[in-house]
Amino acid sequence: MGSFIIHAVENKLISLNQPHFQSADEYELLVYDNSHLAIMLHVKEALLLLQRSLQAKLKAVSLKREFDCLSVIHSDELNRFHFRSYE
């Protein structure tokens, strides 16, 4: 998993926890993938790697809000994944 992806999601989590964001029942991270590369990993495996990396890096940081799901748009196809279902 590229460190730039982990860093980008970490920044989104930090932004999500800023006081100007209103509270919600669910928080979703939407990613638009406009790359022309074939997917090399199964999506579920990639999400598990992302989740493990984020948990390890953010364990020491106290966050009130986390993303509940990740939605990826690729080639006009929407895939939605709930992080909690992969724990």
Order of alpha helices (4+ residues) and beta strands (2+ residues): alpha-beta-alpha-beta-beta
